[in-house]
């Protein structure tokens, strides 16, 4: 090797050694490098599942007989469903499905017991098709229960010489609302805007405060006659406008290219977007306030983005997640925003149907703002 080539590699190794020593003392970087693979291993190994669990459902029982009650009990006994909620009519059931408070509506006709005796019983199962995976799985489990139904346990004993066919399996007539063809594309694109805004909001603000701290302008900003809250909100306002522009792009793109337009109130979509954007931007500011360097801010931001996608329900139904993990996902703004998006875009919801997600997002933003103030206050001295 020539002297020039030896000097080149010597310089490269010297710089690499210097960077390695710096990384060794960067505790935030080491923590993220260690925790991220552990977190992904636990999420994909223990948390994510396509198996239904804690499925909310409603029952319209017009028969009110021991046989119909036995069918409802058999469905609940599978362990996949919560206790059923009775309704008095289709309108009430559709409202619950549209509001996301149920995934399925089981309709039992008034002549169900007599039809069971004649061996030609039928029930109707209305499913929320805006989540195709959940709808298909739930419909399959109800169909299995109906196919193995034994009415003799609930009905009166049948005489061996009685005429007519013996009681047989129940025919389940399935119908999917909000996405009749169960297209997966509709499920993912309904939350497309939420994924875009999460990337934007967490990325653009995570380097704000730490960047000013590194450039030496942080103290000058704190010396201005403004409060911490005014500084934070002032930094967020421009990005709110950019976020609404990105929302408009996402809505028009999915509509013009794939024909997926909001079925509900556009005003509801615009209103619920504001607390989501503010909460997501506040996460970025909070990360920037925690980090000491730009590299730390980037790594911590990535640490937030991955759980947001996995635990929020934009890619996997959050209803299928085990208890505890499902509640942790509620700490991420994307969980509540994707619920609101799917209610408005796929189910035709109005402002009242997104009131709960909007309230949750507002509370998250208030808590994050308090955390930012706490983090910045010791630096004022």
DRENROKE-512554 format. One record per residue (C-alpha): residue in one letter; x, y, z; residue number from 1. Coordinates in steps of 0.2 Angstrom, whole numbers, always signed. Layout:
<atoms>
(atom "a",(X,Y,Z),NUM) ...
</atoms>
This chain:
<atoms>
(atom "x",(+0,+0,+0),1) (atom "x",(+7,+17,-5),2) (atom "x",(+10,+30,+9),3) (atom "x",(-4,+41,+2),4) (atom "x",(-16,+26,+4),5) (atom "x",(-10,+22,+21),6) (atom "x",(-13,+40,+27),7) (atom "x",(-30,+40,+19),8) (atom "x",(-36,+24,+29),9) (atom "x",(-27,+30,+45),10) (atom "x",(-37,+46,+44),11) (atom "x",(-53,+37,+41),12) (atom "x",(-50,+25,+56),13) (atom "x",(-45,+40,+67),14) (atom "x",(-62,+49,+63),15) (atom "x",(-71,+33,+66),16) (atom "x",(-63,+30,+83),17) (atom "x",(-68,+48,+88),18) (atom "x",(-86,+45,+83),19) (atom "x",(-87,+29,+92),20) (atom "x",(-80,+37,+108),21) (atom "x",(-94,+50,+106),22) (atom "x",(-107,+37,+103),23) (atom "x",(-102,+28,+118),24) (atom "x",(-106,+43,+129),25) (atom "x",(-122,+46,+120),26) (atom "x",(-134,+37,+132),27) (atom "x",(-150,+42,+123),28) (atom "x",(-143,+34,+107),29) (atom "x",(-138,+18,+116),30) (atom "x",(-155,+17,+124),31) (atom "x",(-165,+19,+108),32) (atom "x",(-153,+6,+99),33) (atom "x",(-156,-6,+113),34) (atom "x",(-175,-3,+116),35) (atom "x",(-181,-2,+98),36) (atom "x",(-177,-20,+93),37) (atom "x",(-184,-26,+110),38) (atom "x",(-200,-16,+107),39) (atom "x",(-202,-23,+89),40) (atom "x",(-199,-41,+95),41) (atom "x",(-213,-39,+108),42) (atom "x",(-225,-30,+97),43) (atom "x",(-224,-42,+83),44) (atom "x",(-222,-58,+94),45) (atom "x",(-235,-54,+107),46) (atom "x",(-246,-40,+103),47) (atom "x",(-251,-40,+85),48) (atom "x",(-264,-54,+81),49) (atom "x",(-278,-56,+68),50) (atom "x",(-288,-66,+80),51) (atom "x",(-304,-57,+86),52) (atom "x",(-305,-52,+105),53) (atom "x",(-317,-42,+115),54) (atom "x",(-328,-39,+99),55) (atom "x",(-343,-27,+103),56) (atom "x",(-359,-33,+95),57) (atom "x",(-377,-29,+96),58) (atom "x",(-393,-40,+95),59) (atom "x",(-410,-37,+88),60) (atom "x",(-420,-52,+95),61) (atom "x",(-438,-52,+88),62) (atom "x",(-441,-69,+93),63) (atom "x",(-438,-68,+112),64) (atom "x",(-438,-87,+114),65) (atom "x",(-426,-99,+124),66) (atom "x",(-420,-104,+107),67) (atom "x",(-415,-87,+101),68) (atom "x",(-407,-84,+118),69) (atom "x",(-397,-100,+117),70) (atom "x",(-390,-94,+100),71) (atom "x",(-384,-78,+108),72) (atom "x",(-377,-87,+122),73) (atom "x",(-367,-99,+111),74) (atom "x",(-360,-84,+101),75) (atom "x",(-354,-75,+117),76) (atom "x",(-347,-92,+124),77) (atom "x",(-334,-92,+110),78) (atom "x",(-324,-80,+121),79) (atom "x",(-321,-68,+106),80) (atom "x",(-336,-57,+110),81) (atom "x",(-341,-45,+124),82) (atom "x",(-358,-46,+131),83) (atom "x",(-371,-41,+118),84) (atom "x",(-380,-25,+118),85) (atom "x",(-399,-27,+114),86) (atom "x",(-407,-14,+102),87) (atom "x",(-425,-11,+97),88) (atom "x",(-423,-8,+78),89) (atom "x",(-412,-7,+63),90) (atom "x",(-410,+12,+65),91) (atom "x",(-403,+11,+82),92) (atom "x",(-391,-4,+77),93) (atom "x",(-385,+6,+62),94) (atom "x",(-381,+21,+72),95) (atom "x",(-371,+11,+84),96) (atom "x",(-361,+3,+69),97) (atom "x",(-359,+20,+61),98) (atom "x",(-352,+27,+78),99) (atom "x",(-340,+12,+79),100) (atom "x",(-348,+6,+95),101) (atom "x",(-351,-11,+88),102) (atom "x",(-344,-22,+74),103) (atom "x",(-359,-33,+71),104) (atom "x",(-378,-33,+72),105) (atom "x",(-386,-50,+74),106) (atom "x",(-405,-50,+69),107) (atom "x",(-415,-64,+74),108) (atom "x",(-433,-65,+66),109) (atom "x",(-449,-67,+75),110) (atom "x",(-453,-84,+69),111) (atom "x",(-435,-90,+73),112) (atom "x",(-440,-104,+85),113) (atom "x",(-453,-111,+73),114) (atom "x",(-441,-111,+58),115) (atom "x",(-428,-120,+69),116) (atom "x",(-441,-134,+72),117) (atom "x",(-444,-135,+53),118) (atom "x",(-425,-135,+50),119) (atom "x",(-424,-119,+39),120) (atom "x",(-420,-106,+52),121) (atom "x",(-411,-90,+46),122) (atom "x",(-403,-75,+54),123) (atom "x",(-396,-59,+48),124) (atom "x",(-379,-53,+52),125) (atom "x",(-374,-35,+48),126) (atom "x",(-356,-32,+49),127) (atom "x",(-345,-16,+49),128) (atom "x",(-336,-18,+32),129) (atom "x",(-325,-3,+35),130) (atom "x",(-313,-15,+44),131) (atom "x",(-313,-30,+31),132) (atom "x",(-301,-41,+42),133) (atom "x",(-312,-39,+57),134) (atom "x",(-328,-41,+48),135) (atom "x",(-323,-57,+39),136) (atom "x",(-316,-65,+55),137) (atom "x",(-332,-60,+65),138) (atom "x",(-343,-66,+52),139) (atom "x",(-334,-83,+51),140) (atom "x",(-335,-86,+69),141) (atom "x",(-354,-82,+70),142) (atom "x",(-356,-94,+55),143) (atom "x",(-347,-108,+64),144) (atom "x",(-358,-106,+79),145) (atom "x",(-374,-106,+69),146) (atom "x",(-368,-121,+59),147) (atom "x",(-365,-131,+75),148) (atom "x",(-381,-125,+84),149) (atom "x",(-390,-138,+94),150) (atom "x",(-408,-131,+97),151) (atom "x",(-413,-146,+107),152) (atom "x",(-404,-139,+122),153) (atom "x",(-416,-124,+122),154) (atom "x",(-431,-130,+113),155) (atom "x",(-444,-142,+119),156) (atom "x",(-440,-161,+116),157) (atom "x",(-445,-167,+99),158) (atom "x",(-455,-183,+97),159) (atom "x",(-447,-196,+86),160) (atom "x",(-462,-198,+75),161) (atom "x",(-465,-180,+73),162) (atom "x",(-467,-175,+54),163) (atom "x",(-456,-163,+45),164) (atom "x",(-437,-161,+44),165) (atom "x",(-427,-162,+60),166) (atom "x",(-419,-146,+66),167) (atom "x",(-403,-142,+57),168) (atom "x",(-389,-129,+56),169) (atom "x",(-395,-110,+55),170) (atom "x",(-392,-101,+39),171) (atom "x",(-383,-85,+42),172) (atom "x",(-386,-71,+29),173) (atom "x",(-372,-59,+30),174) (atom "x",(-372,-41,+24),175) (atom "x",(-358,-29,+25),176) (atom "x",(-361,-11,+28),177) (atom "x",(-349,+4,+24),178) (atom "x",(-338,-7,+13),179) (atom "x",(-349,-20,+4),180) (atom "x",(-335,-28,-6),181) (atom "x",(-322,-29,+9),182) (atom "x",(-309,-20,-1),183) (atom "x",(-293,-19,+10),184) (atom "x",(-288,-3,+0),185) (atom "x",(-303,+6,+8),186) (atom "x",(-297,+1,+25),187) (atom "x",(-279,+8,+23),188) (atom "x",(-283,+24,+13),189) (atom "x",(-296,+29,+25),190) (atom "x",(-282,+32,+38),191) (atom "x",(-270,+38,+24),192) (atom "x",(-271,+56,+30),193) (atom "x",(-267,+51,+48),194) (atom "x",(-251,+42,+43),195) (atom "x",(-245,+57,+32),196) (atom "x",(-249,+70,+46),197) (atom "x",(-240,+59,+59),198) (atom "x",(-224,+59,+49),199) (atom "x",(-225,+77,+46),200) (atom "x",(-229,+83,+63),201) (atom "x",(-217,+72,+72),202) (atom "x",(-203,+76,+60),203) (atom "x",(-204,+95,+58),204) (atom "x",(-205,+100,+76),205) (atom "x",(-193,+87,+84),206) (atom "x",(-178,+97,+79),207) (atom "x",(-185,+114,+83),208) (atom "x",(-179,+118,+101),209) (atom "x",(-164,+107,+101),210) (atom "x",(-158,+115,+85),211) (atom "x",(-160,+132,+93),212) (atom "x",(-150,+126,+108),213) (atom "x",(-136,+120,+97),214) (atom "x",(-135,+136,+88),215) (atom "x",(-135,+146,+103),216) (atom "x",(-152,+156,+100),217) (atom "x",(-162,+146,+113),218) (atom "x",(-158,+158,+128),219) (atom "x",(-162,+173,+117),220) (atom "x",(-179,+166,+113),221) (atom "x",(-182,+163,+131),222) (atom "x",(-177,+181,+135),223) (atom "x",(-191,+188,+125),224) (atom "x",(-206,+195,+134),225) (atom "x",(-216,+179,+130),226) (atom "x",(-222,+164,+140),227) (atom "x",(-217,+146,+137),228) (atom "x",(-235,+143,+131),229) (atom "x",(-234,+157,+119),230) (atom "x",(-217,+152,+112),231) (atom "x",(-224,+134,+109),232) (atom "x",(-240,+139,+101),233) (atom "x",(-231,+152,+90),234) (atom "x",(-220,+138,+84),235) (atom "x",(-234,+126,+80),236) (atom "x",(-246,+138,+71),237) (atom "x",(-237,+138,+54),238) (atom "x",(-236,+119,+54),239) (atom "x",(-255,+119,+57),240) (atom "x",(-258,+127,+40),241) (atom "x",(-246,+115,+32),242) (atom "x",(-255,+101,+39),243) (atom "x",(-272,+106,+33),244) (atom "x",(-264,+108,+16),245) (atom "x",(-258,+90,+17),246) (atom "x",(-275,+84,+23),247) (atom "x",(-282,+92,+7),248) (atom "x",(-270,+83,-4),249) (atom "x",(-273,+66,+5),250) (atom "x",(-292,+69,+3),251) (atom "x",(-291,+74,-15),252) (atom "x",(-279,+61,-20),253) (atom "x",(-289,+46,-13),254) (atom "x",(-305,+53,-20),255) (atom "x",(-298,+57,-38),256) (atom "x",(-287,+42,-40),257) (atom "x",(-297,+28,-30),258) (atom "x",(-314,+36,-29),259) (atom "x",(-314,+36,-10),260) (atom "x",(-322,+52,-4),261) (atom "x",(-328,+56,+14),262) (atom "x",(-346,+49,+16),263) (atom "x",(-349,+60,+32),264) (atom "x",(-347,+78,+37),265) (atom "x",(-332,+87,+30),266) (atom "x",(-334,+100,+44),267) (atom "x",(-331,+86,+56),268) (atom "x",(-315,+80,+47),269) (atom "x",(-308,+98,+48),270) (atom "x",(-313,+101,+66),271) (atom "x",(-306,+84,+73),272) (atom "x",(-290,+87,+63),273) (atom "x",(-285,+103,+73),274) (atom "x",(-283,+94,+90),275) (atom "x",(-274,+79,+82),276) (atom "x",(-262,+91,+73),277) (atom "x",(-258,+101,+89),278) (atom "x",(-256,+85,+99),279) (atom "x",(-244,+77,+86),280) (atom "x",(-234,+93,+84),281) (atom "x",(-233,+94,+103),282) (atom "x",(-225,+77,+104),283) (atom "x",(-212,+83,+92),284) (atom "x",(-209,+99,+103),285) (atom "x",(-208,+88,+119),286) (atom "x",(-195,+77,+111),287) (atom "x",(-185,+92,+106),288) (atom "x",(-186,+98,+124),289) (atom "x",(-180,+81,+130),290) (atom "x",(-166,+79,+118),291) (atom "x",(-149,+87,+120),292) (atom "x",(-143,+84,+102),293) (atom "x",(-151,+83,+85),294) (atom "x",(-146,+65,+83),295) (atom "x",(-155,+61,+100),296) (atom "x",(-171,+70,+94),297) (atom "x",(-171,+60,+77),298) (atom "x",(-169,+43,+86),299) (atom "x",(-182,+47,+99),300) (atom "x",(-194,+53,+85),301) (atom "x",(-192,+36,+76),302) (atom "x",(-196,+28,+93),303) (atom "x",(-213,+37,+93),304) (atom "x",(-217,+34,+75),305) (atom "x",(-216,+15,+75),306) (atom "x",(-228,+12,+90),307) (atom "x",(-240,+25,+83),308) (atom "x",(-242,+15,+67),309) (atom "x",(-243,-2,+76),310) (atom "x",(-253,+2,+91),311) (atom "x",(-265,+15,+84),312) (atom "x",(-275,+3,+73),313) (atom "x",(-270,+11,+56),314) (atom "x",(-263,-6,+50),315) (atom "x",(-270,-19,+62),316) (atom "x",(-287,-18,+71),317) (atom "x",(-283,-12,+88),318) (atom "x",(-298,-22,+95),319) (atom "x",(-288,-38,+93),320) (atom "x",(-274,-32,+104),321) (atom "x",(-273,-39,+122),322) (atom "x",(-279,-29,+136),323) (atom "x",(-266,-17,+143),324) (atom "x",(-258,-15,+126),325) (atom "x",(-274,-9,+119),326) (atom "x",(-275,+5,+132),327) (atom "x",(-257,+10,+129),328) (atom "x",(-261,+13,+111),329) (atom "x",(-274,+26,+117),330) (atom "x",(-259,+37,+122),331) (atom "x",(-255,+40,+104),332) (atom "x",(-265,+54,+95),333) (atom "x",(-265,+43,+79),334) (atom "x",(-276,+30,+88),335) (atom "x",(-290,+43,+91),336) (atom "x",(-288,+52,+74),337) (atom "x",(-289,+35,+64),338) (atom "x",(-305,+31,+73),339) (atom "x",(-312,+48,+68),340) (atom "x",(-306,+47,+50),341) (atom "x",(-314,+30,+48),342) (atom "x",(-330,+36,+55),343) (atom "x",(-331,+51,+44),344) (atom "x",(-324,+44,+28),345) (atom "x",(-331,+26,+28),346) (atom "x",(-346,+26,+39),347) (atom "x",(-353,+44,+35),348) (atom "x",(-352,+50,+53),349) (atom "x",(-356,+68,+59),350) (atom "x",(-349,+79,+72),351) (atom "x",(-357,+70,+87),352) (atom "x",(-349,+54,+82),353) (atom "x",(-332,+61,+83),354) (atom "x",(-334,+70,+99),355) (atom "x",(-325,+57,+110),356) (atom "x",(-310,+56,+99),357) (atom "x",(-309,+75,+98),358) (atom "x",(-310,+76,+117),359) (atom "x",(-296,+63,+119),360) (atom "x",(-285,+72,+107),361) (atom "x",(-288,+89,+116),362) (atom "x",(-284,+81,+133),363) (atom "x",(-268,+73,+125),364) (atom "x",(-263,+90,+119),365) (atom "x",(-266,+99,+136),366) (atom "x",(-255,+86,+144),367) (atom "x",(-241,+87,+132),368) (atom "x",(-241,+106,+133),369) (atom "x",(-240,+105,+152),370) (atom "x",(-225,+93,+150),371) (atom "x",(-216,+105,+138),372) (atom "x",(-219,+119,+151),373) (atom "x",(-211,+108,+164),374) (atom "x",(-197,+103,+154),375) (atom "x",(-193,+121,+148),376) (atom "x",(-195,+130,+165),377) (atom "x",(-179,+125,+173),378) (atom "x",(-169,+132,+158),379) (atom "x",(-176,+149,+161),380) (atom "x",(-164,+153,+175),381) 
</atoms>
